[in-house]
């Protein structure tokens, strides 16, 4: 811990995730890799991966004593405790973030390589390992607005007194989290400053309204396999909820 803070890094697979190779990762209490991101650095503690992740892409056994694999049996209950996949957004950056909130309860949660923007054109790499599938951009009723889903996550994190930052150096991001540098983010004053700014971001009345709208719709799939029941979900009503989440920032 730094200054007594529990600081967690969530590491995705965007090309700039390789920045972590040159960082002193000891500043983080825990380092959480998503899918293939364990290949970037051996200094990971948790690897979160979905049911359809290829077994041959998992790290070789035996793992180091401090390393753990986090599969659906662990992250689905945590996700459900935050309202479920339909409202959170069915992609691993958000799923992993909510698992971290529930299981690790950080004071600061920092994302790298999770901007969900994808390079285009000849020779461009979408992921640090080359070309991959832009999963968050697939046609999915839960992913109509990645920005709205990031606002929702920020709201839930703030309700746990958790500061959320984005360490990315990319010009564009779908995550509406404050940007900080690796050199500055892990200080007590900055953490408190971010929490203060997060408080000012949200209109609490609108937050209460959108949470009630989610509850009223009742789109909960306890198994986590929401795609098996996707025909039951009203796309326009979910889009309305996305707009409300964005309004929680706009109204403040």
C-alpha positions in Angstrom: 0.0 0.0 0.0 1.0 3.6 -0.5 0.2 6.0 2.3 -2.0 3.3 3.7 -4.1 3.2 0.5 -5.3 0.1 -1.2 -4.5 0.8 -4.8 -5.5 -1.6 -7.7 -4.4 -1.6 -11.3 -6.7 -3.1 -13.9 -4.7 -3.9 -17.0 -6.4 -4.5 -20.4 -5.1 -5.4 -23.9 -4.9 -2.1 -25.7 -1.5 -1.4 -27.4 -0.6 1.2 -24.7 -1.0 -1.4 -22.0 2.7 -2.3 -22.6 3.5 0.9 -20.7 3.2 -1.2 -17.6 6.4 -3.1 -18.6 8.4 -0.1 -17.6 6.6 0.9 -14.5 7.4 0.0 -10.9 4.2 -1.9 -10.2 5.0 -2.3 -6.5 3.0 0.9 -6.0 -0.1 -1.2 -6.5 -1.6 -3.3 -3.8 -3.0 -5.7 -6.4 -2.5 -5.9 -10.2 -5.4 -7.4 -12.1 -5.0 -8.5 -15.7 -7.9 -9.1 -18.1 -7.7 -11.9 -20.6 -4.4 -11.9 -22.5 -2.9 -9.0 -20.5 -1.1 -11.4 -18.1 1.5 -11.7 -20.9 2.5 -8.0 -20.5 4.1 -8.4 -17.1 4.8 -11.3 -14.7 3.8 -9.0 -11.9 0.1 -9.7 -11.9 -1.9 -11.0 -9.0 -5.3 -11.8 -10.5 -6.3 -12.8 -14.0 -10.0 -12.3 -14.9 -11.3 -14.2 -17.9 -14.7 -15.2 -19.4 -16.1 -18.6 -20.0 -15.2 -18.5 -23.7 -11.6 -17.7 -23.2 -9.3 -20.3 -24.9 -7.7 -22.6 -22.3 -4.4 -22.5 -24.3 -4.2 -18.7 -23.7 -4.2 -19.0 -20.0 -0.9 -18.7 -18.2 1.0 -22.0 -17.7 0.8 -23.8 -14.5 2.0 -23.7 -11.8 1.1 -20.1 -10.9 3.1 -18.2 -8.4 1.8 -18.4 -4.9 0.2 -14.9 -5.0 -1.5 -15.4 -8.4 -5.1 -16.4 -8.9 -7.4 -17.1 -11.8 -10.8 -15.4 -11.5 -13.4 -17.2 -13.6 -17.2 -16.6 -14.0 -18.0 -18.5 -10.8 -16.3 -15.7 -8.9 -17.1 -12.6 -11.0 -20.7 -13.3 -11.8 -21.9 -13.0 -8.2 -19.9 -9.8 -7.7 -21.4 -8.4 -10.9 -24.9 -9.3 -9.8 -24.3 -7.5 -6.5 -23.9 -4.3 -8.5 -27.1 -4.7 -10.5 -26.1 -7.3 -13.1 -24.5 -7.5 -16.6 -27.4 -5.9 -18.5 -27.0 -2.5 -16.8 -23.2 -2.7 -16.2 -22.3 -3.6 -19.8 -21.3 -7.0 -21.0 -17.6 -6.5 -21.7 -14.6 -7.5 -19.6 -13.2 -4.1 -18.7 -16.4 -3.3 -16.8 -16.9 -6.9 -15.5 -13.4 -6.8 -14.1 -13.8 -3.4 -12.6 -16.9 -4.4 -10.7 -15.2 -7.6 -9.5 -12.4 -5.5 -8.1 -14.9 -3.2 -6.4 -16.6 -6.1 -4.7 -13.8 -8.4 -4.0 -10.8 -6.1 -3.4 -12.5 -2.9 -2.2 -9.8 -0.5 -3.3 -9.3 3.1 -2.3 -8.0 3.9 -5.8 -8.8 1.9 -8.9 -6.5 2.7 -11.9 -7.2 1.5 -15.5 -4.7 1.0 -18.2 -5.2 -0.4 -21.7 -9.0 -0.3 -21.4 -10.0 2.7 -23.5 -12.0 0.6 -25.9 -10.9 2.5 -29.0 -9.3 0.6 -31.8 -6.7 1.6 -34.4 -7.8 1.3 -38.0 -5.9 1.1 -41.3 -3.1 -1.0 -42.7 -0.5 -2.1 -40.2 -2.5 -0.8 -37.2 -2.7 -3.0 -34.2 -5.9 -3.2 -32.2 -4.3 -4.9 -29.2 -0.8 -5.2 -27.8 -0.4 -8.6 -29.3 -1.6 -7.5 -32.8 -5.0 -7.8 -34.3 -7.8 -8.9 -32.0 -11.6 -8.7 -31.9 -12.9 -5.3 -30.7 -15.3 -7.0 -28.2 -16.9 -3.8 -26.8 -17.9 -2.7 -30.3 -20.0 -5.8 -31.0 -23.7 -5.4 -31.5 -24.9 -6.0 -28.0 -27.9 -4.5 -26.2 -25.8 -3.8 -23.1 -23.2 -1.9 -24.9 -25.1 0.9 -26.7 -23.2 3.6 -24.9 -19.8 2.6 -23.4 -19.5 6.2 -22.1 -22.7 5.7 -20.1 -21.5 2.4 -18.7 -18.3 4.1 -17.6 -20.3 6.8 -15.8 -22.4 4.1 -14.0 -19.2 2.4 -12.9 -17.8 5.6 -11.6 -20.9 6.2 -9.6 -20.9 2.8 -8.0 -17.1 3.2 -7.2 -17.8 6.6 -5.7 -20.5 5.1 -3.5 -17.8 2.9 -2.0 -15.4 5.9 -1.5 -13.2 4.6 -4.3 -11.4 7.1 -6.6 -11.2 5.9 -10.2 -8.5 7.1 -12.7 -7.4 6.3 -16.2 -3.6 6.0 -16.7 -3.9 5.9 -20.5 -1.9 8.2 -22.6 -4.1 7.8 -25.6 -5.8 10.9 -27.1 -9.2 9.2 -27.0 -11.0 7.0 -24.5 -14.5 5.7 -24.0 -13.9 5.8 -20.3 -15.1 9.1 -18.7 -12.6 8.8 -15.8 -10.1 11.5 -14.9 -6.7 11.1 -16.5 -3.6 11.1 -14.3 0.0 10.2 -14.8 1.7 7.2 -13.2 4.0 9.6 -11.4 1.2 11.5 -9.6 -1.9 9.3 -9.1 -0.8 7.3 -6.0 -0.7 10.1 -3.5 -3.0 10.7 -0.6 -3.9 14.3 -1.5 -4.6 13.3 -5.1 -6.8 10.5 -4.0 -8.9 12.8 -1.8 -8.9 15.4 -4.6 -10.3 12.9 -7.0 -13.0 11.8 -4.5 -14.0 15.4 -4.0 -14.2 16.0 -7.7 -16.3 12.8 -8.2 -18.7 14.1 -5.6 -19.2 17.3 -7.6 -19.7 15.3 -10.8 -22.9 13.6 -9.9 -26.4 14.9 -9.4 -27.6 12.6 -6.7 -31.3 13.1 -7.5 -30.7 11.8 -11.1 -28.5 9.0 -9.8 -31.4 7.9 -7.5 -33.8 8.1 -10.5 -31.7 6.0 -12.8 -31.1 3.3 -10.2 -34.8 3.2 -9.6 -35.4 2.9 -13.4 -33.0 -0.1 -13.5 -34.8 -1.7 -10.6 -38.2 -1.2 -12.1 -37.1 -2.8 -15.4 -35.8 -5.8 -13.5 -33.4 -7.0 -16.1 -31.4 -9.4 -13.9 -29.9 -12.7 -15.2 -28.4 -14.5 -12.2 -26.3 -16.8 -14.4 -24.6 -13.9 -16.1 -25.5 -15.3 -19.5 -27.7 -12.4 -20.4 -27.3 -13.1 -24.2 -29.5 -16.2 -23.7 -32.4 -13.9 -22.8 -31.5 -10.9 -24.9 -34.8 -11.0 -26.7 -36.5 -10.1 -23.5 -34.7 -6.8 -23.2 -36.1 -3.6 -24.6 -33.3 -1.8 -26.4 -34.9 1.6 -26.3 -35.5 1.4 -22.5 -31.9 0.5 -21.9 -30.9 3.4 -24.1 -33.1 5.7 -22.0 -31.2 4.4 -18.9 -27.9 5.1 -20.6 -29.0 8.7 -21.3 -30.0 9.1 -17.7 -26.5 7.9 -16.6 -24.9 10.5 -18.8 -27.3 13.1 -17.4 -26.0 12.4 -13.9 -22.9 14.2 -15.1 -24.5 16.8 -17.3 -26.9 17.9 -14.6 -24.3 18.4 -11.9 
